[in-house]
Amino acid sequence: MGVSIDIDTKTVVRETDTKFLSIALDSGLIKEDAWRKFDFTSARLKTLAKGVSPCYFRVGGTSQDFLIFNMSENSHFTNFTMTVQDWNNINEFASEVGWNVIFGLNVLLRHGNDSWDSSNAMELMKYTVEKGYSVNWELGNEPNSLNRTVGRTLDASVLAQDFVTLRNILNSHEELRHNLLFGPDINAVGKKKTDKYIDSFLQFSNNVTNATTWHQYYVDGKTAKVDDFINPNILNKLIGEIQRVNEIVDEHRPGSSVWLGETSSAYGGGAPKLSDTFVAGFMWLDKLGISSLYGIDVVIRQTFFHGHYALIDDDLNPLPDYWLSVLYKRLVGSKVLSITLHDNSVNSKTMRVRVYAHCSVKSSDYPHGSITIYALSLHTKHDTEIILPNAFSELSVDEYLLTPRDRHNLTARIVDLNGVAVRMINNHTLPDLSPRHIHRGENLILPPLSFAFYVIPNAMAMACL
C-alpha cells in the first residue's frame, strides 16, 4: 500500500522553541539510592546528556512539594533535604552539557494564613546568585491534584497569588529578574475541574508566567499493554487535550507560550518492560509531531534517568527512546511545515500512518532549504510506500529507519538503525547514526510497526532558506 504526501514548502505553519525536545529528572531522586548512580562526573553520562542538548532541564515532580533546601554541608538524605552539594552538582553538570535548569519549588511551605512561605526559596536563590548559576523556576507540581498526595486542596486563585509573590521576588533582585517562571503544571486536562482550575489560575496570576505548563500521559503504567502504544485512538487523544488547553490560554493570554511541562507514555513511573522498550517510540515520536503541529512550544520528557519511562537506564545504558530523541535533535528543526496525506486504503480517522514535516535543523550537516520528514506506521502486517510530492521525486533522500533489534519483538531494548544495532562506541562517543542514501527514483518503504526520518537535502524549500 502507499501513502502520498503533499508539503507546503513556502509557508512555516508555526515555529517551536529551539529547545523543543527537553528533559526532566524527578526531584524525588535526591532522596533515593538511585541518585548516587547518577554520577555527575561520569564521562559516559556527560556524553549521553550532550546528545540531547540544547534543552531545558526540569528538576521537579510530585516530590518537589516535600523538598527543602538545606545549607548544611551534610551529604546524607535526612527528611528529604537538598544539600549544597546536590545543588552544585545539578547546576555544574547542566552548564557543562548545555542544559538550562528549571527548578520546581515547594508550594506546600505555607504561612498560617495559607500564603506561600518563600523563605526557603529565597535562601536557595541567594546561594544560586552567589554561585552565579542561571536557573529558571516553577512553583508546585500538579496543584489541582494535591488531594491525591497530601489530602488538601490549593485554590487556583491562591496559587496564582503565590506566583505573583514569586515573580515580585525575582523582579526585586537584579540578578534574578531575567529568570523565567513557568506554571501551573496542572494535570488531567479535559476534566471539568481541571479546566476550571487552569482558567482561574490564568485569570488571577497577572501574566507573571513565561509559559503555561501542563502534564500529559496516555495510560496508567500499572495496567498498560503493548497494544496501547500502537493504538491510534489512544494517540489521538492528545490532539483534543492540546486544543482544550490552547482554547483556555487564548481566552486570557492570546499568543502566549504553552508547554508540555512533564510528559511521557504512562504515568506512575512508566509501564515496566514497555515504556523502556522500542514500542514506546510510537507514543514519543507521535507526541513530538502532534505537539509541534498543534501549538506546543516545548515538550519536557519525563525522565532522562530512573523509572521505566527513562531515556537511559540505571546503569547509564541508552534505551530506544534515547536514540529516537538524539535523531530528532539532529534532524528536525523548529520550523513546522504543513503536510497533507492521501491514503485511500484505510479510514482516515484511523490514522495508522502518521507523517510530519519540518525544516531540517540549521546546525545539521544538511544545507539550508533541506526538509526533514518523520513517519510512523501502526500497521501490523504490510509495508507502506511513502510517495513524495512530484517536486521531490527526482531528488535523493537520506533514510534513518528505526526497527527493534529482534524484528518481531516490539519490547526489545535494542534498536536498529537501517538494520544495524545502535550502541555507544565507548564511554565518550556516540555512534555516527549515519543514514542510508536512497537515490532518485527509489521507493521509500516504511515497514510495519516502525518509524523513520527522511531528509531531503536538496529540497530548496523556500520556507527553510
Residue pairs with C-beta under 8 A, 6 or more apart in sequence:
1 343
1 345
1 379
1 382
1 383
1 384
1 385
2 343
2 384
2 385
2 386
2 387
3 341
3 342
3 343
3 353
3 355
3 384
3 385
3 386
3 387
4 341
4 342
4 343
4 387
4 388
5 339
5 340
5 341
5 342
5 355
5 357
5 373
5 386
5 387
5 388
5 389
6 339
6 340
6 342
6 389
7 337
7 338
7 339
7 340
7 357
7 371
7 373
7 389
7 461
8 337
8 338
8 339
8 463
9 337
9 371
9 391
9 459
9 461
9 462
9 463
9 464
10 461
10 462
10 463
11 337
11 338
11 463
12 335
12 336
12 337
12 359
12 463
13 293
13 336
13 337
13 338
14 292
14 293
14 295
14 336
15 334
15 335
15 336
16 292
16 296
16 297
16 298
16 334
16 336
17 257
17 297
17 298
17 334
18 54
18 334
19 54
19 55
19 56
19 100
19 298
20 288
20 292
20 297
20 298
20 299
20 334
21 52
21 55
21 288
21 299
21 301
21 325
21 328
21 329
22 55
22 56
22 57
22 58
22 298
22 299
22 300
22 301
23 52
23 55
23 56
23 57
23 58
23 99
23 300
23 301
23 303
23 304
23 311
24 57
24 58
24 59
24 60
24 61
24 262
24 300
24 301
24 302
24 303
24 304
25 38
25 57
25 58
25 59
25 303
25 304
25 305
25 306
26 60
26 61
26 62
26 63
26 302
26 303
26 306
26 307
27 59
27 60
27 61
27 63
27 64
27 67
27 82
27 104
28 61
28 62
28 63
29 35
29 38
29 305
29 306
30 63
30 67
30 77
30 80
30 82
30 86
31 63
31 77
31 80
32 306
34 305
34 306
34 314
35 77
37 306
37 314
37 315
37 316
38 45
38 305
38 306
39 45
39 316
40 89
40 90
40 92
40 93
42 316
42 427
43 427
43 428
44 316
44 424
44 427
44 428
45 316
46 93
46 96
46 97
47 424
47 427
47 428
47 429
47 430
48 312
48 316
48 318
48 322
48 424
48 430
49 93
49 97
49 98
49 99
49 304
50 97
50 98
51 322
51 325
51 326
51 329
51 430
52 304
52 311
52 322
52 325
52 326
52 329
53 97
53 98
53 99
53 329
54 98
54 99
54 100
55 98
55 99
55 100
56 99
56 100
56 101
56 102
56 136
56 298
56 300
57 94
57 99
57 100
57 101
57 102
58 102
58 103
58 104
58 138
58 261
58 262
58 300
59 90
59 101
59 102
59 103
59 104
60 102
60 103
60 104
60 138
60 141
60 185
60 262
61 104
61 141
61 262
61 302
62 141
62 142
62 149
63 80
64 104
64 105
64 106
64 138
64 140
64 141
65 106
65 107
65 108
65 140
65 141
65 146
65 149
65 150
66 80
66 106
66 108
67 80
67 81
67 82
67 106
68 79
68 80
68 81
68 82
68 106
68 109
68 120
69 81
69 82
69 87
69 120
69 121
69 123
69 124
69 127
70 81
70 82
70 83
70 84
71 84
71 123
71 127
72 81
72 83
72 84
73 83
73 84
73 85
74 83
75 83
75 85
84 127
87 124
87 127
87 128
88 131
90 101
91 101
91 128
91 131
91 133
91 135
93 99
94 100
94 101
95 133
95 134
100 134
100 136
101 133
101 134
101 135
101 136
102 135
102 136
102 137
102 138
102 180
102 182
103 124
103 135
103 136
103 137
103 138
104 137
104 138
104 139
104 140
104 141
104 185
105 121
105 124
105 137
105 138
105 139
105 140
105 166
106 120
106 121
106 140
107 116
107 139
107 140
107 141
107 143
107 154
107 159
107 162
108 140
108 146
108 150
109 116
109 117
109 118
109 119
109 120
109 121
110 116
110 117
111 117
114 158
115 158
115 161
115 162
115 165
116 139
116 162
116 165
116 166
118 165
118 166
118 169
121 166
121 169
122 169
125 169
125 170
125 173
125 176
128 135
129 173
129 175
129 176
134 179
135 179
136 179
136 180
136 181
136 182
136 210
137 166
137 170
137 179
137 180
137 181
137 182
138 181
138 182
138 183
138 185
138 213
138 261
139 159
139 162
139 163
139 166
139 181
139 183
140 154
140 159
140 162
140 183
140 184
140 185
141 185
141 262
142 185
142 186
142 187
142 215
143 154
143 156
143 159
143 184
143 185
143 186
143 197
144 156
144 184
144 186
144 187
144 188
144 193
144 194
144 197
144 198
145 186
145 187
145 188
146 152
146 153
146 154
147 153
155 200
156 184
156 196
156 197
156 198
156 199
156 200
156 201
156 204
157 200
157 201
157 203
157 204
159 183
159 184
159 201
159 205
160 184
160 200
160 201
160 203
160 204
160 205
160 206
161 204
163 181
163 183
163 184
163 205
163 208
163 209
164 205
164 206
164 208
166 181
166 208
167 181
167 208
169 176
170 176
170 177
170 179
170 181
171 177
180 210
180 211
181 208
181 209
181 210
182 209
182 210
182 211
182 213
182 259
182 261
183 201
183 205
183 209
183 212
183 213
184 197
184 198
184 201
184 205
184 209
184 212
184 213
185 213
185 214
185 215
185 261
185 262
186 194
186 197
186 198
186 201
186 214
186 215
187 194
187 214
187 215
187 216
188 194
189 195
189 198
189 214
189 216
189 241
189 244
189 245
190 240
190 241
190 244
195 244
195 248
198 212
198 214
198 245
198 248
198 249
199 248
199 251
199 252
202 212
202 248
202 249
202 251
202 252
202 253
203 252
207 253
207 256
210 257
211 256
211 257
211 258
211 259
211 297
211 298
212 245
212 249
212 253
212 256
212 257
212 258
212 259
213 258
213 259
213 260
213 261
213 262
214 245
214 258
214 259
214 260
214 261
215 260
215 261
215 262
215 263
216 238
216 241
216 260
216 262
216 263
217 263
217 264
217 265
217 266
217 267
218 228
218 234
218 235
218 237
218 238
218 265
218 266
218 283
219 228
219 234
219 265
219 266
219 267
219 271
220 266
220 267
220 268
221 266
221 267
221 268
221 269
221 270
221 271
221 272
221 275
221 308
221 309
222 268
222 271
224 265
224 266
224 271
224 274
224 275
225 274
226 274
226 279
226 410
226 411
228 234
229 265
229 274
229 279
229 280
229 282
229 283
229 410
230 279
230 282
230 378
230 380
230 410
230 449
231 378
232 350
232 351
232 352
232 354
232 378
235 282
235 283
235 286
235 287
235 290
235 351
235 354
236 351
238 286
238 287
238 290
238 291
239 290
239 294
242 258
242 290
242 291
242 294
242 295
242 296
243 294
245 258
246 258
246 294
246 295
249 256
249 258
257 297
257 298
258 295
258 296
258 297
259 296
259 297
259 298
259 299
259 300
260 287
260 291
260 296
260 298
260 299
260 300
261 298
261 300
262 300
262 302
263 287
263 299
263 300
263 301
263 302
264 270
264 275
264 284
264 301
264 302
264 303
264 309
265 271
265 274
265 275
265 280
265 283
265 284
265 309
266 274
266 275
266 308
266 309
269 307
269 308
269 309
270 276
270 307
270 308
270 309
270 310
271 308
271 309
272 308
273 308
273 411
274 280
274 308
274 411
275 308
275 309
276 308
276 309
276 310
276 313
276 319
276 320
276 321
276 413
277 319
277 320
277 404
277 410
277 411
277 412
277 413
278 320
278 402
278 403
278 404
278 405
278 409
278 410
278 411
278 412
278 413
278 415
279 410
279 411
280 309
280 320
280 321
281 320
281 321
281 324
281 376
281 402
281 415
281 451
282 376
282 378
282 451
284 301
284 321
284 324
284 325
285 324
285 328
285 374
285 376
285 451
286 354
286 376
287 299
288 299
288 328
288 332
288 356
289 354
289 356
289 374
291 299
292 336
292 356
292 358
293 336
293 356
301 311
301 321
301 325
302 309
303 309
303 310
303 311
304 310
304 311
304 312
305 311
305 312
305 314
305 316
306 314
310 319
311 318
311 319
311 321
311 322
311 325
312 318
312 319
312 322
313 319
318 424
319 413
320 402
320 404
320 412
320 413
320 414
320 415
323 402
323 415
323 417
323 422
323 433
324 402
324 415
324 451
326 430
326 433
327 400
327 402
327 433
327 453
328 374
328 453
329 361
330 361
330 364
330 433
331 360
331 361
331 364
331 372
331 374
331 400
331 453
331 455
332 358
332 360
332 361
332 372
332 374
332 453
333 358
333 359
333 360
333 361
333 362
333 364
333 372
333 464
334 358
334 359
335 358
335 359
335 463
335 464
336 356
336 357
336 358
337 357
337 358
337 359
337 371
337 461
337 463
338 357
339 355
339 356
339 357
339 373
341 353
341 355
343 353
346 352
346 353
351 378
352 377
352 378
352 379
353 375
353 376
353 377
353 378
353 379
353 384
353 446
354 375
354 376
354 378
355 373
355 374
355 375
355 386
356 373
356 374
356 375
357 371
357 372
357 373
358 371
358 372
359 370
359 371
359 372
359 461
359 463
359 464
360 366
360 370
360 371
360 372
360 455
360 457
360 464
361 372
362 368
364 370
366 455
366 457
367 457
367 458
368 464
368 465
369 458
369 459
369 460
369 461
369 462
369 464
369 465
370 455
370 456
370 457
370 458
370 459
370 461
370 464
371 455
371 456
371 459
371 461
371 464
372 453
372 454
372 455
372 456
373 386
373 453
373 454
373 455
373 456
374 451
374 452
374 453
374 454
375 386
375 446
375 451
375 452
375 454
376 446
376 450
376 451
376 452
377 384
377 446
377 447
377 448
377 449
377 450
377 451
378 449
379 448
379 449
380 448
380 449
381 448
382 448
383 445
383 446
383 447
383 448
384 445
384 446
384 448
385 443
385 444
385 445
385 446
386 444
386 445
386 446
386 454
387 444
388 397
388 444
388 456
392 456
392 459
393 440
393 441
394 440
394 441
395 440
395 456
395 457
395 458
395 459
396 437
396 438
396 439
396 440
396 457
396 458
397 437
397 438
397 444
397 454
397 455
397 456
398 435
398 436
398 437
398 438
398 454
398 455
398 457
399 418
399 435
399 436
399 437
399 438
399 444
399 452
399 453
399 454
400 417
400 418
400 433
400 435
400 436
400 452
400 453
400 454
400 455
401 417
401 418
401 419
401 436
401 446
401 447
401 450
401 452
402 415
402 416
402 417
402 450
402 451
402 452
403 415
403 416
403 419
403 447
403 450
404 410
404 411
404 412
404 414
404 415
404 416
405 412
405 414
405 415
405 416
405 421
406 412
410 449
414 421
414 422
414 423
415 421
415 422
416 422
417 433
418 434
418 435
418 436
422 431
422 433
423 431
424 430
424 431
425 431
435 455
438 444
444 454
446 452
